[in-house]
C-alpha cells in the first residue's frame, strides 16, 4: 500500500501526504546540494518557428534537459525497435532521463499555463528523448495533439524514460520496473523544483500517453507522493529527496489523458484469457494454440475480479458474472455517443460492412471489409437495438489477431525465448528477464534462465514469500490499481479511452481502472469511454480531449488556489 507523511504548507492548500519543499526550493534554488545541480537556466533555449493551422508560431525550445542529478549511462547501441537491428543514440549520458521543453510564444511569460507532459514509451519500451516539435513543421490542431497544445498556449514537454529494452553502458538492463514510473516522477519533481523559473505551472501538469505510455500516465497519476518510490528516486538523484531519503517536493499531477493503457500487468494475462475464452473467441477465430494454458489462466480471473470489490455506476457488483454485460453496455454507450456526436456518423446495418484501414509504420495503408454481424442500430433514433457479444469479440479478434498465450508474460513459458512480451520488464538489471506472474513462473521450462520453478526449486508462492524477492514489488510499483483509493495523492482529473476494436489488452482492464477511479473521492472529474471503432492507438480525438483539458483547467481556477485534499 502507498505510504506517505502528512505535513502541510500553511500558505497554500497542498497534499496532506507529502512533506513539502522549503520556500527556497520553489524559487529554483534548492537547499539540498544535489538539487542545486538541477537548476533550470531560462536563458538557454533555441527559438524555432512552426505553423499551426496555417499561422506561424514562435517556440522556445529548451533542449534535452537532464531531470536527474545521477543519470544512468546508456550504451551507444540500442535495440532498433520492431524491425530489429540496432540504433545509435548520441546522448549516452542522459538520453533516457531527459526532456525537451517547448514553450509557444503565448506562454513565454506565463507561469500559469498548463504543462502538457507527453510520455512516449509504447509497449512499456524505453523511450529515448525525442523532439515532438520540429522547426518548420506544420500542425493541424484538429488532428495533432502537439499542434493543439501549442495553439492553446500550453507548455509542451516530451519526456524520455528508462524502461524495458534499455541497454546500459555496462551491458546491464537498467530499465527494469519501476524505472519508467520513477523517471516520470523525477521529471515532475524537476518541474516542481523549478516552477518559479520555468514558463508554465507545475500545478497544471497534464500527462498524456498511449499503450505503455497510457499505463505510465496512469501510474504517475495514481501514485502521487507515495513514499514507496523514495529509495528509487534517491538512487537517480531526483529533485526533492534529502540526504535522509525524505521527500521535500511533490510528484502528484493535475490530470491524466491516457489511451489504451496497458496496466495491471500482474493480472493482465488472466484478464485477457478470460475475455477471449469465456465465449470461445480463441477457438472461433482459430487462435488458440495453447488451449490448456489458456483455460488454466482464464480460470483464475473470477477470484481476482471478486477481490477488487468494484461496483458499476448503478451499484451492482463488478464480477466475472457481470463483466460481459458491463462491457456490452460500454460498447452500446460508445456507439450511441459516436452517432450523437455528428449527424454524418453512421454504423453499417446488419449485413453491411465495416471498412477498416490498417498498416504498419512506413508501409502503405490497406483497407479490409468486415461484415457487421454483431451490432444492430436503429438509424432513425441513433440507438443500439442489440449487440451479439460472441460475434463482437470474434470481430475484434479477426481484424487484429489475438496475442499469444500467455499474452504478457510468455518468455520462458513452453520453451519460448523469442517472445516480445513484457517479461523483460522485470527482474534484476543483470538478468535478461524474470517471469512476474504465478502461471508464467510455474510453467517456465527454459533451463538456466534464472526464472521459474525449474531453476530456483521454488513455486511462485514460495519465491515471493521470501523477504529478498523484489519482482512482486516491481509489479506493484507500476500498477495504478494498487494506489487508487489509498493515501497516495491521485490526480483529480482523468480522461481514459480504449478503442472498441483494440485487442492488445482486455476491455476489463480499463473498465476496472474506471470503476476504481470512480470510487476514489480524490477523483472529481472522470471521463472514461470505449472509443468507437478505434484500434490500439491514441490521440485520435484531439478536439474532444483538448476541450476536456481546457474545461478541467478552467474549473480548477488559479493554480495556487486549486489544490484539493481530504
Buried (B, 14 or more C-beta within 10 A) or exposed (E): EBEBEEBBBEEBBBBBBBBBBBEEBBBBBBEBEBBEBBBBEBEEBEEBEBBBBEEEBEBBBBBBBBBBBBBBBBBBEBBEBEEEEEEEBEBBBBBBBBBBBBBBBBBEEBBBBBBBBBBBBBBBBBBBBBBBBBEEBEBBBEEBBBBBBBBBBBBBBBBBBBBBBBBBEEEBBBBBBBBBBBBBBBBBBBBBBBBEBBBBBBBBBBBBBBBBBBBBBBBBBBBBBBBBBBEBBBBBBBBBBBEEEBBBBBBBBBBBBBBBBBBBBBBBBBBBBBBBBBBEBBBBBEBBEBEEBBBBBBEBBBEBBBEBEBBBEEEEEBBBEBBBEBBBBBBBBBBBBBBEEEEEBEBBEBEBEBEBEEEEEEEEEEEEEBEBBBBBBEEEEBEBEEBBBBBBBBBBBBBBEBBBBBBBBBBBBBEBEEBBBBBBBBBEBEBBBBBBBBBBBBBBBBEEBBBBBBBBEBBBEEBBEEEEBBBBEBBBBBBBBBBBBBBBBBBBBBBBBBBBBBBBBBBBBBBBBBBBBBEBEBBBBBBBBBBBBBBBBBBBBBEBBBEBBBEBBEEBEEBEEBBEEE
